[in-house]
């Protein structure tokens, strides 16, 4: 973009101020005064609202930011983004379009155990912050993929641990006990699942519901990810 214009204003948004400012520092070193950076430390809802004050045409980058939301929250997020757009703005977002079951299961239960550790980090936080002593070796980690071709839905992943025996662990900080019978599952997400996977028709339906028009899409050679460019529909302008 800086090859086409002298300056550019960037509004990076993140809830973690330390993380955000670390990135701002490196970008400032890379681009000097040609990139004007105005960081927004806020959650997504409050941060998007602040973009209303940004003047001129905007390109909004929302990379892999919807897949762990519920379906209605995905629609609501796109609708919120559409309200800070004009006819001179565009939204570019990415989404997973992989539908191959074995590829997905391998990705979320890889041989290195990386994703297992990442997802089970919730247990580690419970032990550290809420003074519980849950032993993850009492459980078996597993994932599942639920495909869905309905245009008004998505496919998704489920990650869970299965109790290998009857267990009961106090969680003092929350004032509750974790009690499970052998074979019971504990899921690591709210709702039906997380890490949604889409068809292009499903993505088109979601943005349509939010008052956006899917103008163009690009995919990688293996069709794992789609990048989508959207404009705001005329009736909302």
Secondary structure as GFF3:
##gff-version 3
##sequence-region A 1 237
A	DSSP	beta_strand	8	10	.	.	.	ID=ss1
A	DSSP	beta_strand	13	14	.	.	.	ID=ss2
A	DSSP	alpha_helix	17	31	.	.	.	ID=ss3
A	DSSP	three_ten_helix	32	34	.	.	.	ID=ss4
A	DSSP	beta_strand	35	37	.	.	.	ID=ss5
A	DSSP	beta_strand	40	41	.	.	.	ID=ss6
A	DSSP	alpha_helix	44	50	.	.	.	ID=ss7
A	DSSP	three_ten_helix	51	53	.	.	.	ID=ss8
A	DSSP	beta_strand	59	62	.	.	.	ID=ss9
A	DSSP	alpha_helix	71	82	.	.	.	ID=ss10
A	DSSP	beta_strand	90	96	.	.	.	ID=ss11
A	DSSP	alpha_helix	101	108	.	.	.	ID=ss12
A	DSSP	alpha_helix	114	119	.	.	.	ID=ss13
A	DSSP	alpha_helix	121	129	.	.	.	ID=ss14
A	DSSP	three_ten_helix	136	138	.	.	.	ID=ss15
A	DSSP	beta_strand	139	146	.	.	.	ID=ss16
A	DSSP	beta_strand	155	163	.	.	.	ID=ss17
A	DSSP	beta_strand	167	171	.	.	.	ID=ss18
A	DSSP	beta_strand	176	180	.	.	.	ID=ss19
A	DSSP	beta_strand	185	187	.	.	.	ID=ss20
A	DSSP	beta_strand	194	197	.	.	.	ID=ss21
A	DSSP	alpha_helix	200	209	.	.	.	ID=ss22
A	DSSP	beta_strand	212	219	.	.	.	ID=ss23
A	DSSP	beta_strand	225	232	.	.	.	ID=ss24
A	DSSP	three_ten_helix	234	236	.	.	.	ID=ss25
###
